[in-house]
Amino acid sequence: MGNTKPITAAPVLSDRVRVNGVETAVTFTAEEGILRWRENCLSIEKEVLGITVEGSKIKIRAIKENDGGGIICCGGNTVGTVRRRSYNLEMLTEDSLRIWSQKLHEFIDSLGRPKRLFVFVNPYGGKRSASKIFIDSVKPLLDDANIDYTVQETKYQLHAKEVAKSLDILRYDGVVCVSGDGILVEVVNGLLEREDWDSAIKMPLGVVPAGTGNGMAKSLLDAVGLPCTASNATLAIIRGGELLGFWKKKTCSFCMVKFQLLFLSQLRLRSFVSCRAQASTRCSYYYTGAE
Ligand SMILES: Nc1ncnc2c1ncn2[C@@H]1O[C@H](COP(=O)(O)OP(=O)(O)OP(=O)(O)O)[C@@H](O)[C@H]1O
C-alpha cells in the first residue's frame, strides 16, 4: 500500500456549542476521552474532575497547571500546584444536551473513580493544619469531582483505629487520611483487627499529607514524579490511581513494599505487630496475592 495516513479516532460527537459564552465547534472523541474546541483540548481522564448539568449547560470542572499559561493540552501531567477551572458548555438544543451529557457521564463512569469516601482528618497532626488543608485543598476538589464523603475528625489517640474497626465498609469506595502516617497506620490496624479483616483490608486507602513526616504520601508522589502536596494527593485519590490503590494491579506490590518498610521502620507500629501475631504474614499474603 502507498501513502498510509495516520489513523485518527473518529469524533463521536461534534456540535456547535457555546463554551463560556462563545459559540464554537466542539468535538468529543470517546476513544481518547478528549474534548476539543478551537485551540483547546481537555483530557477527561487527566484533567476533568466532574460534570454536572445545570439548565441547558453542561458544567465541566477541571484542573490546570498553576503556571499562568493556557489550558493543559491533552492530558499533560499536572506538576506542582493546580488551579481549578470550570467550563460551561451551553448546548443549543435539548437533544444535544441529552446526548452530550450522557456520553460525557458514560466516559467518566467508565474510569472507575471512587464515588463515596470516608475521610479522617487529624487536627492534631503535624503543624495542626489538617483541618485547613482539608477545607482549602481537599474539599473543593472532592466537591468538583461530585464525590460524596463522610468526614471524621479524630478526637483522641487511636480514634481512627476504633472507627476503622467498625466502619461499614460496604458504604465506601475508599478511606482517606488527611494526616501523617500515624492515622494511616491506625486505619490499617483497625481494619486488620476486624472479624472480616481479609475483605476489609482490601479497602483502597489514600493519604493526603497533613502530618509531620508524611513518609507514605511523599514516597507515593515521588514515585510518579509529583511534589508532595495535598492537591496532588487528592487528585490521585479522585482518579482512583496510585494513592488509592494499594491493592490494585501492579501498583500494589510497590505500595505494599513501601508499606512494609514503613511497618518495620516506625516505632508506633509495635502495637500493630504485637496485637496481631500474624500481621506480617497477612501483609505478605496480600502482597503476593496482588501480583
Ligand atoms: N484529637 C487528637 N488528640 C490527640 N492526638 C490525636 C488526636 N487525633 C489523632 N491523634 C494522634 O496523633 C498522632 C499523629 O498523627 P499523624 O500521623 O496524623 O501526624 P504526625 O505524627 O504529625 O505525622 P507523621 O506520622 O507523618 O510524622 C496519631 O498517632 C493519633 O493517634
The ligand as an SDF file (V2000), in Angstrom:
LIG
                    3D

 31 33  0  0  0  0  0  0  0  0999 V2000
   -7.6320   14.6960   68.6710 N   0  0  0  0  0  0  0  0  0  0  0  0
   -6.4380   14.1660   68.9140 C   0  0  0  0  0  0  0  0  0  0  0  0
   -5.7490   14.4950   70.0190 N   0  0  0  0  0  0  0  0  0  0  0  0
   -4.5300   13.9950   70.2570 C   0  0  0  0  0  0  0  0  0  0  0  0
   -3.8960   13.1010   69.4440 N   0  0  0  0  0  0  0  0  0  0  0  0
   -4.5410   12.7420   68.3400 C   0  0  0  0  0  0  0  0  0  0  0  0
   -5.8350   13.2490   68.0100 C   0  0  0  0  0  0  0  0  0  0  0  0
   -6.2140   12.7050   66.8370 N   0  0  0  0  0  0  0  0  0  0  0  0
   -5.2070   11.8870   66.4620 C   0  0  0  0  0  0  0  0  0  0  0  0
   -4.2140   11.8940   67.3450 N   0  0  0  0  0  0  0  0  0  0  0  0
   -2.9310   11.1860   67.2770 C   0  0  0  0  0  0  0  0  0  0  0  0
   -1.9980   11.9590   66.5410 O   0  0  0  0  0  0  0  0  0  0  0  0
   -0.9540   11.0770   66.1470 C   0  0  0  0  0  0  0  0  0  0  0  0
   -0.1610   11.6500   64.9970 C   0  0  0  0  0  0  0  0  0  0  0  0
   -0.9460   11.7570   63.8690 O   0  0  0  0  0  0  0  0  0  0  0  0
   -0.4280   11.9580   62.3770 P   0  0  0  0  0  0  0  0  0  0  0  0
    0.2750   10.7710   61.8870 O   0  0  0  0  0  0  0  0  0  0  0  0
   -1.6180   12.4360   61.6380 O   0  0  0  0  0  0  0  0  0  0  0  0
    0.5960   13.1790   62.4250 O   0  0  0  0  0  0  0  0  0  0  0  0
    2.1760   13.2690   62.6200 P   0  0  0  0  0  0  0  0  0  0  0  0
    2.6230   12.2770   63.6450 O   0  0  0  0  0  0  0  0  0  0  0  0
    2.4610   14.6870   62.8710 O   0  0  0  0  0  0  0  0  0  0  0  0
    2.7290   12.9060   61.1790 O   0  0  0  0  0  0  0  0  0  0  0  0
    3.7240   11.7280   60.6940 P   0  0  0  0  0  0  0  0  0  0  0  0
    3.1480   10.4530   61.2180 O   0  0  0  0  0  0  0  0  0  0  0  0
    3.7210   11.7580   59.2040 O   0  0  0  0  0  0  0  0  0  0  0  0
    5.0580   12.0610   61.2410 O   0  0  0  0  0  0  0  0  0  0  0  0
   -1.6370    9.7640   65.8550 C   0  0  0  0  0  0  0  0  0  0  0  0
   -0.8770    8.7430   66.4380 O   0  0  0  0  0  0  0  0  0  0  0  0
   -3.0060    9.8900   66.5110 C   0  0  0  0  0  0  0  0  0  0  0  0
   -3.2830    8.8220   67.3830 O   0  0  0  0  0  0  0  0  0  0  0  0
  1  2  1  0
  2  3  1  0
  2  7  2  0
  3  4  2  0
  4  5  1  0
  5  6  2  0
  6  7  1  0
  6 10  1  0
  7  8  1  0
  8  9  2  0
  9 10  1  0
 10 11  1  0
 11 12  1  0
 11 30  1  0
 12 13  1  0
 13 14  1  0
 13 28  1  0
 14 15  1  0
 15 16  1  0
 16 17  2  0
 16 18  1  0
 16 19  1  0
 19 20  1  0
 20 21  2  0
 20 22  1  0
 20 23  1  0
 23 24  1  0
 24 25  2  0
 24 26  1  0
 24 27  1  0
 28 29  1  0
 28 30  1  0
 30 31  1  0
M  END
$$$$
